[in-house]
Amino acid sequence: MEIVRPLEHGITEVVRRCSAALLRGDIIAFPTETFYGLGAKYDSHASLERLYAIKNRPRHKAMPLIIGQRKLLKMIAESVPPAAERLMDRFWPGPLTLILPAKDGLSQYLTAGTGSVAVRIPGSSFAQTLASALEFPITATSANITTLPPADSLEAVVRYFDAHIDAIIDCGRTPGMLPSTIVNTTGEKPVIVRHGVIPAEEIFRALQG
């Protein structure tokens, strides 16, 4: 496992290394605006399978994605409901994950058989810088073993995964506290399925406005 520090290598070089690693099927840990996440290329079956195994993640739990620009939604989503558009306009980039109708053929590791996919454009963080440089979605599932607290530091990531991932991007401790808020927009009415950084009242206000 390689530890890479943008302060030592420069952000451009680190992003280049991450892109190459993801393209060859590696799994990397990187800081988001909330916790550390684990990244793998969205259509790399072997990487997604390995990611589920090292997290001990139940197969019925889908794997969330991040993107750097909305145009990439066409790679994973069949459509974008109007409610989702309103929430994107208000909260992206930021800690809001939206559940959208999944595109046919998307990996079962990303949909868990639900016919939907979870995605966001991350807020200010290394995750946003990385996602903005990529032309494909990547996972951003929390860097933890299932049922254990998400990692907010290099030390926590190492404690969980040690040699089971290929690289960690060390930018110091993340803000932690709450994860991203998750809203399901695939039904008649949007539903908050996980309360997080963005309060429910702000979600409802954006939908009404």
SVG drawing of the C-alpha trace seen along z (x, -y; Angstrom):
<svg xmlns="http://www.w3.org/2000/svg" viewBox="-46 -29 53 40">
<polyline fill="none" stroke="black" stroke-width="0.4" points="0.0,0.0 1.3,-3.4 0.8,-6.6 0.7,-9.6 0.7,-13.2 -0.3,-16.1 1.8,-18.5 4.9,-16.5 4.2,-15.5 1.9,-18.3 -1.8,-18.0 -1.4,-17.6 0.9,-14.7 -1.2,-13.0 -4.3,-13.3 -2.4,-11.9 -1.3,-8.9 -4.9,-8.4 -6.3,-8.4 -3.8,-5.8 -4.4,-3.7 -8.2,-3.7 -7.8,-2.9 -5.7,0.2 -8.2,1.4 -6.7,0.3 -8.6,-0.7 -7.6,-4.0 -8.6,-5.8 -9.1,-9.6 -10.5,-12.4 -13.9,-13.8 -15.6,-16.8 -16.9,-14.5 -14.8,-11.3 -12.3,-9.2 -13.8,-7.3 -12.8,-4.2 -12.5,-4.7 -12.7,-2.2 -13.7,-2.7 -17.5,-2.3 -17.3,0.3 -14.4,2.4 -16.1,5.6 -13.1,7.1 -12.4,3.9 -16.0,3.6 -16.1,7.2 -12.9,6.7 -14.2,3.5 -17.3,5.4 -15.1,8.1 -12.6,5.9 -15.5,3.8 -17.5,7.0 -20.4,5.1 -23.7,7.0 -24.7,7.5 -28.0,5.9 -26.4,2.5 -25.5,0.6 -22.3,-1.3 -22.5,-5.1 -20.6,-7.0 -19.1,-10.5 -18.6,-12.4 -17.0,-15.7 -19.5,-17.1 -23.2,-16.5 -22.6,-15.4 -21.2,-12.1 -24.7,-11.3 -25.6,-9.8 -23.1,-7.0 -25.0,-5.8 -28.5,-7.2 -31.4,-6.4 -33.0,-9.8 -32.8,-12.7 -36.1,-13.5 -37.1,-17.2 -36.8,-17.1 -33.3,-15.8 -32.4,-18.7 -33.7,-21.2 -31.6,-19.6 -28.5,-19.5 -28.9,-23.1 -29.0,-24.0 -26.6,-21.6 -24.1,-20.3 -21.1,-20.3 -21.7,-19.3 -22.6,-16.5 -25.9,-15.5 -26.2,-12.0 -29.1,-11.6 -30.7,-8.2 -31.6,-8.2 -33.0,-5.6 -30.1,-3.5 -29.0,-3.0 -29.5,0.5 -26.5,2.7 -25.0,0.9 -23.1,3.2 -25.2,5.0 -22.5,3.9 -23.7,0.3 -27.4,1.0 -27.8,4.0 -30.7,5.0 -32.8,1.9 -32.8,0.4 -31.4,-2.8 -27.9,-4.4 -26.6,-6.8 -24.4,-9.7 -23.1,-13.1 -20.6,-15.8 -18.5,-16.2 -17.9,-19.5 -14.6,-21.2 -12.1,-18.4 -9.5,-16.2 -12.5,-14.1 -13.8,-17.0 -10.5,-17.8 -10.0,-14.1 -13.6,-13.6 -13.3,-16.8 -10.2,-15.5 -11.8,-12.1 -14.0,-11.3 -15.8,-8.4 -17.6,-7.9 -15.8,-6.3 -17.1,-4.9 -16.9,-6.9 -18.1,-4.4 -17.0,-5.3 -13.6,-3.9 -14.6,-1.5 -15.5,2.1 -19.3,2.4 -20.9,1.5 -17.8,-0.3 -17.3,-4.1 -16.1,-5.7 -12.5,-6.7 -11.6,-10.4 -7.8,-10.0 -4.9,-8.2 -4.4,-6.2 -8.0,-5.0 -7.9,-3.9 -4.7,-2.0 -6.2,-0.4 -9.2,0.9 -7.5,1.9 -3.7,2.0 -2.5,3.9 -5.9,4.6 -6.0,1.4 -3.5,0.0 -3.0,-3.6 -4.1,-6.3 -4.1,-9.9 -3.2,-11.6 -4.5,-15.1 -4.8,-15.0 -8.0,-14.6 -11.3,-15.2 -14.2,-17.2 -16.0,-14.0 -19.2,-14.5 -22.0,-13.6 -22.0,-11.9 -23.7,-13.1 -27.5,-13.4 -29.1,-10.9 -32.4,-11.6 -34.2,-9.1 -35.7,-10.9 -37.0,-7.8 -40.5,-7.8 -43.4,-10.2 -42.1,-12.3 -38.4,-12.6 -37.6,-10.7 -34.8,-11.4 -33.2,-7.9 -30.3,-9.1 -30.1,-12.3 -26.6,-13.9 -24.8,-17.2 -27.6,-18.9 -30.7,-19.3 -34.1,-18.0 -35.6,-21.4 -33.1,-22.7 -33.9,-19.8 -37.7,-20.5 -37.2,-24.2 -35.2,-23.6 -37.9,-21.3 -40.6,-23.8 -38.7,-26.7"/>
</svg>
